[in-house]
């Protein structure tokens, strides 16, 4: 039983958990409670350290709902003479319900200043109630920096939720089938699993070291966390070429004299020459930019080729591992195939087998059967001799001595006969003891 209890305790240590999951913890309450203040047509909630708000409403209601006697003729209306006061009465003696009684002193004075009549004094009381004691939802706090979200009500309790963590893009998306791995209470840390391209899936644990492992990882073991390799940066883009300057205009007009015409020709040739030079420079700049873009493309293609070769090497290693695994499985299948076998149960020669032969064993069995027959016959002989020597008769014949006396007119038996019923009860036991004694004497004598 102790072993069963220990096994259950060990299983519970690994598989049992509290009634709240790892992503939330109960919120901490500062111990502040609220009550419902109920007076006439006013109902609102106040905190336990701010009952004065309820008192103010009840005090203001004295003039409205309090009872006052009729004002006598020649006297003023009742006016307060002092500030009202309130007292509390605990109805259940547990601090959950109170009657609040507020009273104020009033008087009605004569309107005639020269009147000798005394003012009429009166004390008016009204009663309110404080009930429905509850914990103040605003007094709950989430002081744990690892569970700052909240407090939030869930299932009539206040909870603090874990800070939502940004999912590592190298990790699979969470699913409902992801198993939870309990931590060792070593605090929050990171657990890393290897993925493709030499990168790692980094998982942040909770404050107790627990975390959800993606179900797609299967039996992959965690590895020490290392920084993911940074991808090679893309080549810097080339600057766009400068805007071509507008070409210089030529003079198409006709000159009347030779010198003017030659000057226009020279000027137009100079404009054509400048426009051609500007076009060559712009084309050269664009050709240089095209050459640089081509070089960038070659670098990107080279990186793609390198990564493709690495992936191919990885796939080749996986295929080689799968082939080796298949070969091992085939060997295991061959080694575990059932082999035909036979056995014989012949007696061995030599040793005790030569001493105890089959003939000897058969002789011993015959002697045992003869002894059993002899024993049964002896028992039957004892039964027949015992029945011829005596028989048992449990019937009791005869009577007991009677001796009766009369005392004050009442006949009382004082003889042995008064014990006759008792003797009948013990007669069977006495006969049994006597019979066993006789058998012992007879059998002992014959033995």
C-alpha positions as CSV (number, residue, x, y, z in Angstrom):
1,X,0.0,0.0,0.0
2,X,2.9,2.4,0.8
3,X,4.5,1.6,-2.5
4,X,1.2,2.5,-4.3
5,X,0.9,5.8,-2.5
6,X,4.5,6.7,-3.4
7,X,3.9,5.9,-7.0
8,X,0.8,8.1,-7.1
9,X,2.7,10.9,-5.4
10,X,5.5,10.7,-7.9
11,X,3.1,10.7,-10.8
12,X,1.3,13.7,-9.3
13,X,4.5,15.6,-9.0
14,X,4.9,15.4,-12.8
15,X,1.4,15.4,-14.1
16,X,-0.7,17.1,-11.5
17,X,-1.0,20.9,-11.5
18,X,-2.9,23.7,-9.9
19,X,-6.4,24.8,-10.8
20,X,-4.9,27.6,-12.9
21,X,-2.8,27.3,-16.0
22,X,0.7,28.5,-16.5
23,X,-0.3,31.7,-18.3
24,X,-2.2,33.2,-15.4
25,X,-2.0,33.6,-11.6
26,X,-4.5,34.8,-9.0
27,X,-4.6,38.5,-8.5
28,X,-3.6,39.9,-5.1
29,X,-6.3,41.7,-3.1
30,X,-5.4,44.6,-0.8
31,X,-8.2,43.6,1.5
32,X,-10.6,46.4,0.7
33,X,-14.4,45.5,0.8
34,X,-17.4,47.4,-0.4
35,X,-21.0,47.6,1.0
36,X,-24.3,48.4,-0.5
37,X,-25.8,51.6,1.1
38,X,-29.5,51.4,1.1
39,X,-31.7,54.2,2.3
40,X,-35.2,54.9,1.0
41,X,-34.8,55.4,-2.8
42,X,-31.0,55.7,-2.8
43,X,-28.9,52.6,-3.4
44,X,-25.2,52.7,-4.1
45,X,-21.9,51.0,-3.1
46,X,-19.3,52.5,-0.7
47,X,-15.9,51.1,0.5
48,X,-15.5,50.0,4.1
49,X,-13.2,52.9,4.8
50,X,-15.7,55.5,3.4
51,X,-18.9,54.9,5.2
52,X,-19.2,58.7,5.6
53,X,-20.7,58.9,2.1
54,X,-23.6,56.6,3.2
55,X,-24.0,58.6,6.4
56,X,-24.3,61.9,4.5
57,X,-27.2,60.6,2.4
58,X,-29.0,59.3,5.5
59,X,-28.4,62.5,7.4
60,X,-29.8,64.6,4.5
61,X,-32.8,62.4,4.6
62,X,-33.8,63.3,8.2
63,X,-35.6,66.5,7.1
64,X,-37.2,64.7,4.2
65,X,-38.2,61.3,5.7
66,X,-37.9,62.0,9.5
67,X,-41.0,62.3,11.7
68,X,-41.8,65.7,13.2
69,X,-44.8,66.7,15.3
70,X,-47.2,69.3,14.1
71,X,-46.0,72.9,14.4
72,X,-48.0,74.9,16.9
73,X,-49.6,78.2,15.9
74,X,-47.2,81.0,16.5
75,X,-44.1,78.8,16.3
76,X,-41.6,78.5,13.6
77,X,-40.8,75.3,11.6
78,X,-38.4,72.9,13.2
79,X,-34.8,73.8,12.7
80,X,-31.7,71.8,13.5
81,X,-29.8,72.8,16.6
82,X,-26.7,70.6,16.1
83,X,-25.1,68.4,13.5
84,X,-26.7,65.0,13.2
85,X,-24.8,61.9,14.5
86,X,-24.9,58.2,13.4
87,X,-24.5,54.9,15.1
88,X,-24.0,51.4,13.8
89,X,-25.4,48.1,14.9
90,X,-23.9,44.8,13.6
91,X,-26.8,42.6,12.8
92,X,-25.0,39.3,12.4
93,X,-21.9,40.1,14.5
94,X,-19.6,39.3,11.5
95,X,-19.2,42.7,10.0
96,X,-21.3,41.9,6.9
97,X,-24.5,43.8,7.6
98,X,-25.1,47.0,9.6
99,X,-28.1,49.1,10.6
100,X,-27.1,52.8,10.5
101,X,-29.2,55.0,12.8
102,X,-28.8,58.8,12.2
103,X,-30.5,61.3,14.6
104,X,-30.6,65.1,14.8
105,X,-31.9,67.6,17.4
106,X,-34.4,70.2,16.3
107,X,-36.5,72.9,17.9
108,X,-39.5,75.1,17.0
109,X,-39.2,78.6,18.6
110,X,-42.0,81.2,19.1
111,X,-42.3,83.7,16.3
112,X,-43.0,86.6,18.8
113,X,-39.6,87.7,20.2
114,X,-41.3,88.8,23.4
115,X,-43.1,85.5,23.9
116,X,-42.3,83.8,27.2
117,X,-43.1,80.3,25.9
118,X,-40.2,77.9,25.7
119,X,-39.1,76.5,22.3
120,X,-40.4,73.0,21.4
121,X,-37.5,70.6,21.1
122,X,-37.5,67.3,19.1
123,X,-35.1,64.5,18.1
124,X,-35.8,62.8,14.8
125,X,-34.2,59.5,13.8
126,X,-34.0,57.6,10.4
127,X,-32.4,54.2,9.7
128,X,-30.4,53.1,6.7
129,X,-28.6,49.8,6.0
130,X,-25.2,48.7,4.8
131,X,-25.2,45.1,3.4
132,X,-23.9,42.8,0.6
133,X,-20.2,42.9,1.7
134,X,-18.0,42.1,-1.3
135,X,-14.3,42.4,-2.2
136,X,-13.7,45.5,-4.1
137,X,-12.7,44.6,-7.7
138,X,-10.6,47.8,-8.0
139,X,-8.5,46.7,-5.0
140,X,-7.0,43.7,-6.9
141,X,-3.4,44.2,-8.1
142,X,-1.0,42.4,-10.4
143,X,2.4,43.2,-8.9
144,X,4.3,40.4,-10.6
145,X,6.1,41.9,-13.6
146,X,5.8,38.5,-15.4
147,X,2.0,38.7,-15.2
148,X,1.1,42.3,-15.6
149,X,-2.1,42.0,-17.6
150,X,-5.1,42.3,-15.4
151,X,-6.7,42.0,-13.0
152,X,-9.4,40.3,-15.1
153,X,-12.5,38.5,-13.7
154,X,-12.8,34.9,-14.9
155,X,-15.1,32.3,-13.3
156,X,-15.9,34.6,-10.4
157,X,-12.2,35.1,-9.6
158,X,-9.7,37.8,-10.4
159,X,-6.6,36.8,-12.4
160,X,-3.3,38.3,-13.7
161,X,-2.3,37.1,-17.1
162,X,1.2,36.5,-18.4
163,X,2.8,39.1,-20.7
164,X,2.2,38.1,-24.3
165,X,5.5,37.2,-25.9
166,X,6.4,37.8,-29.5
167,X,6.6,34.4,-31.3
168,X,9.9,33.6,-32.8
169,X,9.4,33.5,-36.6
170,X,11.6,30.3,-36.7
171,X,9.1,28.5,-34.4
172,X,6.0,26.7,-35.6
173,X,2.6,28.3,-34.8
174,X,1.2,27.2,-31.4
175,X,-1.5,24.5,-31.4
176,X,-3.8,23.0,-28.8
177,X,-1.8,19.7,-29.0
178,X,1.5,21.3,-27.8
179,X,2.5,19.4,-24.6
180,X,3.6,21.4,-21.6
181,X,7.0,20.8,-20.1
182,X,7.2,21.6,-16.4
183,X,10.2,23.6,-15.2
184,X,12.5,23.2,-12.2
185,X,11.7,26.6,-10.7
186,X,15.0,28.1,-12.0
187,X,13.3,31.2,-13.2
188,X,12.5,32.5,-16.6
189,X,14.9,31.5,-19.3
190,X,15.1,30.5,-23.0
191,X,14.9,27.1,-24.6
192,X,16.2,26.6,-28.1
193,X,15.5,23.9,-30.7
194,X,17.4,23.5,-34.0
195,X,15.7,24.2,-37.2
196,X,16.7,24.5,-40.9
197,X,19.5,26.7,-42.2
198,X,21.4,26.6,-39.0
199,X,18.9,28.7,-37.2
200,X,17.1,28.1,-33.9
201,X,13.6,28.3,-32.5
202,X,13.8,30.2,-29.2
203,X,11.0,29.7,-26.7
204,X,10.7,31.9,-23.6
205,X,9.7,29.9,-20.5
206,X,7.5,31.1,-17.6
207,X,8.9,32.2,-14.2
208,X,9.0,28.5,-13.1
209,X,10.9,27.4,-16.2
210,X,7.9,25.7,-17.9
211,X,7.0,26.0,-21.5
212,X,5.0,24.6,-24.4
213,X,7.0,22.6,-26.9
214,X,5.7,22.5,-30.5
215,X,4.2,19.1,-31.1
216,X,5.9,19.0,-34.6
217,X,9.3,18.9,-32.9
218,X,8.6,15.3,-31.8
219,X,11.6,13.9,-30.0
220,X,14.0,16.7,-30.9
221,X,16.2,17.6,-27.9
222,X,16.9,21.2,-27.0
223,X,20.3,22.7,-27.7
224,X,22.3,25.6,-26.2
225,X,21.0,28.9,-27.5
226,X,23.2,30.7,-29.9
227,X,22.6,33.8,-32.0
228,X,21.0,33.1,-35.4
229,X,23.3,33.8,-38.3
230,X,22.5,37.1,-39.9
231,X,21.6,36.9,-43.6
232,X,24.0,38.5,-46.0
233,X,22.9,42.1,-46.7
234,X,21.5,42.9,-50.1
235,X,23.9,44.9,-52.3
236,X,23.3,48.6,-52.1
237,X,21.1,49.9,-54.9
238,X,22.8,52.2,-57.5
239,X,22.0,55.9,-57.6
240,X,19.7,56.9,-60.5
241,X,21.5,58.8,-63.3
242,X,21.5,62.5,-63.5
243,X,18.9,64.1,-65.7
244,X,20.2,64.9,-69.1
245,X,20.6,68.6,-69.7
246,X,18.5,70.1,-72.5
247,X,20.3,70.3,-75.9
248,X,21.6,73.7,-77.1
249,X,19.4,75.2,-79.8
250,X,20.9,75.9,-83.3
251,X,20.2,78.9,-85.4
252,X,18.3,77.9,-88.5
253,X,17.9,81.4,-90.0
254,X,19.6,82.3,-93.4
255,X,22.3,84.9,-93.4
256,X,22.6,87.4,-96.3
257,X,26.4,87.6,-96.3
258,X,29.1,85.0,-96.3
259,X,30.7,85.9,-92.9
260,X,27.4,85.8,-91.1
261,X,26.7,82.4,-92.6
262,X,30.1,81.0,-91.6
263,X,29.6,82.2,-88.1
264,X,26.2,80.6,-87.8
265,X,27.7,77.3,-89.2
266,X,30.5,77.4,-86.6
267,X,28.0,78.2,-83.9
268,X,25.7,75.3,-84.9
269,X,28.6,72.9,-85.2
270,X,29.7,73.9,-81.7
271,X,26.1,73.3,-80.4
272,X,26.0,69.9,-82.1
273,X,29.4,69.0,-80.6
274,X,28.3,69.9,-77.1
275,X,25.0,68.0,-77.5
276,X,27.0,64.9,-78.7
277,X,29.4,65.1,-75.7
278,X,26.5,65.5,-73.2
279,X,24.8,62.4,-74.8
280,X,28.0,60.4,-74.5
281,X,28.5,61.3,-70.9
282,X,24.9,60.4,-70.0
283,X,25.1,57.1,-71.9
284,X,28.4,56.3,-70.1
285,X,26.8,57.0,-66.7
286,X,23.9,54.7,-67.5
287,X,26.2,52.0,-68.8
288,X,28.2,52.2,-65.5
289,X,25.0,51.9,-63.5
290,X,23.9,48.9,-65.6
291,X,27.2,47.2,-65.0
292,X,26.9,47.7,-61.3
293,X,23.4,46.4,-61.2
294,X,24.6,43.3,-63.1
295,X,27.3,42.8,-60.6
296,X,24.7,43.0,-57.7
297,X,22.6,40.4,-59.5
298,X,25.6,38.1,-59.8
299,X,26.3,38.4,-56.1
300,X,22.6,37.6,-55.2
301,X,22.7,34.6,-57.6
302,X,25.9,33.4,-56.0
303,X,24.3,33.6,-52.5
304,X,21.3,31.7,-53.8
305,X,23.5,29.1,-55.3
306,X,25.5,28.7,-52.1
307,X,22.4,28.3,-50.0
308,X,20.9,25.8,-52.5
309,X,24.1,23.7,-52.3
310,X,24.0,23.8,-48.5
311,X,20.4,22.7,-48.6
312,X,21.3,19.9,-51.0
313,X,24.1,18.8,-48.7
314,X,21.6,18.7,-45.8
315,X,19.1,16.7,-47.9
316,X,21.9,14.3,-48.9
317,X,22.8,13.8,-45.2
318,X,19.1,13.2,-44.4
319,X,18.8,10.7,-47.2
320,X,22.0,9.0,-46.1
321,X,20.7,8.8,-42.5
322,X,17.4,7.4,-43.7
323,X,19.3,4.8,-45.7
324,X,21.4,3.8,-42.8
325,X,18.3,3.6,-40.6
326,X,16.6,1.4,-43.1
327,X,19.6,-0.9,-43.3
328,X,19.7,-1.2,-39.5
329,X,16.0,-1.9,-39.4
330,X,16.4,-4.7,-42.0
331,X,19.2,-6.2,-39.9
332,X,17.0,-6.0,-36.8
333,X,14.2,-7.7,-38.7
334,X,16.5,-10.5,-39.8
335,X,17.9,-11.0,-36.3
336,X,14.5,-11.0,-34.6
337,X,13.0,-13.5,-37.1
338,X,11.8,-16.7,-35.2
339,X,13.9,-19.7,-35.7
340,X,12.6,-23.3,-35.7
341,X,13.8,-25.4,-32.8
342,X,13.0,-28.8,-31.2
343,X,13.7,-30.5,-28.0
344,X,13.5,-34.0,-26.5
345,X,12.8,-35.1,-23.0
346,X,14.7,-38.3,-22.9
347,X,16.3,-39.3,-19.6
348,X,20.0,-38.6,-19.4
349,X,22.5,-41.4,-18.7
350,X,24.8,-41.5,-15.8
351,X,24.7,-40.0,-12.3
352,X,21.4,-40.5,-10.3
353,X,19.6,-41.6,-13.5
354,X,21.5,-44.9,-13.3
355,X,20.5,-45.4,-9.7
356,X,16.8,-44.5,-9.9
357,X,15.8,-46.5,-13.0
358,X,12.2,-46.7,-14.3
359,X,11.9,-50.1,-12.7
360,X,12.8,-48.7,-9.3
361,X,10.3,-45.8,-9.7
362,X,7.5,-48.2,-10.7
363,X,8.3,-50.4,-7.6
364,X,8.0,-47.4,-5.3
365,X,4.7,-46.5,-6.8
366,X,3.4,-50.1,-6.2
367,X,4.5,-50.0,-2.6
368,X,2.8,-46.6,-2.0
369,X,-0.5,-48.0,-3.4
370,X,-0.2,-51.1,-1.1
371,X,0.4,-49.0,1.9
372,X,-2.7,-46.8,1.1
373,X,-4.8,-50.0,0.7
374,X,-3.5,-51.3,4.0
375,X,-4.2,-48.0,5.8
376,X,-7.8,-47.9,4.5
377,X,-8.4,-51.5,5.7
378,X,-7.1,-50.6,9.1
379,X,-9.5,-47.7,9.4
380,X,-12.4,-49.9,8.5
381,X,-11.4,-52.5,11.1
382,X,-11.3,-49.8,13.8
383,X,-14.8,-48.6,12.8
384,X,-16.2,-52.2,13.0
385,X,-14.6,-52.9,16.4
386,X,-15.8,-49.6,17.9
387,X,-19.4,-50.2,16.8
388,X,-19.3,-53.7,18.4
389,X,-18.0,-52.5,21.7
390,X,-20.4,-49.6,22.4
391,X,-23.1,-47.4,21.0
392,X,-24.0,-43.9,21.8
393,X,-27.5,-42.9,23.0
394,X,-28.0,-39.3,23.7
395,X,-31.5,-39.8,25.2
396,X,-31.7,-39.1,28.9
397,X,-34.1,-41.2,31.0
398,X,-34.9,-40.9,34.6
399,X,-35.8,-38.1,36.8
400,X,-34.4,-35.8,39.5
401,X,-35.2,-35.6,43.2
402,X,-37.9,-33.2,44.0
403,X,-38.1,-31.4,47.4
404,X,-40.8,-28.8,47.7
405,X,-41.5,-26.5,50.7
406,X,-44.3,-24.0,51.3
407,X,-43.4,-20.5,52.3
408,X,-46.2,-18.1,53.1
409,X,-48.6,-20.2,51.0
410,X,-46.2,-20.4,48.0
411,X,-44.7,-23.8,47.0
412,X,-41.0,-23.5,46.3
413,X,-38.8,-26.3,44.8
414,X,-35.5,-26.7,46.6
415,X,-34.4,-30.1,45.1
416,X,-32.1,-31.0,42.2
417,X,-35.0,-31.1,39.8
418,X,-34.9,-27.3,39.6
419,X,-31.6,-27.7,37.6
420,X,-33.1,-30.2,35.1
421,X,-33.1,-27.8,32.2
422,X,-29.5,-26.9,32.8
423,X,-28.4,-30.5,32.9
424,X,-30.1,-31.0,29.5
425,X,-28.0,-28.3,28.1
426,X,-24.6,-29.7,29.2
427,X,-25.6,-33.4,28.7
428,X,-24.3,-33.3,25.1
429,X,-20.9,-31.9,26.1
430,X,-20.5,-34.5,28.8
431,X,-21.3,-37.4,26.5
432,X,-18.9,-36.0,23.9
433,X,-16.0,-35.9,26.4
434,X,-16.8,-39.4,27.7
435,X,-16.9,-40.7,24.1
436,X,-13.5,-39.2,23.2
437,X,-12.0,-40.6,26.4
438,X,-13.3,-44.1,25.6
439,X,-11.9,-43.9,22.1
440,X,-8.6,-42.8,23.4
441,X,-8.5,-45.8,25.8
442,X,-9.5,-48.3,23.1
443,X,-7.2,-47.1,20.4
444,X,-4.3,-46.5,22.7
445,X,-4.7,-50.1,24.0
446,X,-4.8,-51.6,20.5
447,X,-1.8,-49.5,19.4
